């Protein structure tokens, strides 16, 4: 949720953010109205309770007719207080609904527009020139015995797969390399639960416009996570954190589940867009004033990983209309995919400012001992999809695949993957 003080101080900035996202700016005015009604309801309830308290003192001292009159007024006041408290409770609920309808305020430098309006910040590396007919990751993977798409579909349906043999080893190698980098950088490695309660999923902002992407187990009222960002965001919910030694940094290793609703016909071949995959996700809690600098650190760690797999990539600044509800800014690293002659996302990192922590009541104490809302950030460090970029960029004429140097220790020193 956005900060109500920011809303009251500069509502036009919030409207401008909604417009940049392509969202309804009138939701800001609805929130302002709900905020005003709630403050009015609180004021009325407080005044009536104060009057009730004063009246109680007078009743104890009064006698005779005066006491009878005061008791009658006390009875009347009691009913009014009960009514005012019910109105306040209703106004509280209305305010929360209105506040959740407004997405996070985008940072000033975020490009306006939709999915195709990103800004390219830089290119790293040059796409390789092949002197033989290239194969896509599916043909390469089949020859290597790395995955089995047909049996994945037989067992679970479309967009499921088995990672087999070297494919399973390659995924584990990638994730272990990412875990090694994260722990060396001071992150605490975590294997979180992949089922979360509704309030945690809602707290991270995933039950809004993109709720159709989320798998729900209705019988248990639990949700399958699409990223370990979700359980890690809930890890410190309703807590007061200590940032005296700096930000709290976690690296979550989890299986992720996405319904891919609305993607019918897109990326149906291979393991680019699937319902289940594994991922190592960085997640950070910090002071709000430190969040932008921390965002750049997360991007730098992601670029370190991109360098380790030795693929050409670019960094993009995602446009406002393509941001998730909780993100104020998002950078993606997109790797070159030779068979598609285009760049595809391998990592993303988002600064969610105080949006998630405010929903989840995650706070810290500042130098003066005051309680303040924490900021949260997240960033991908490795996923199953990276196998696509590795196989295609490092393929050789005989169908073998060269293993990037940094990855070799995590594959038992193997330098080349040979077709079966």
Helices and strands as residue ranges (DSSP letters): H 4-9, H 11-21, H 26-61, H 64-101, E 119-124, H 137-144, E 147-148, H 149-156, E 162-163, H 166-184, E 188-190, E 195-197, H 198-203, G 211-213, E 215-217, E 222-224, H 229-235, E 240-241, E 248-257, E 276-286, G 288-290, H 291-308, E 313-317, G 320-322, E 329-337, E 342-351, H 355-360, E 363-365, E 371-373, E 375-383, H 386-393, E 401-402, H 405-408, G 409-411, E 416-417
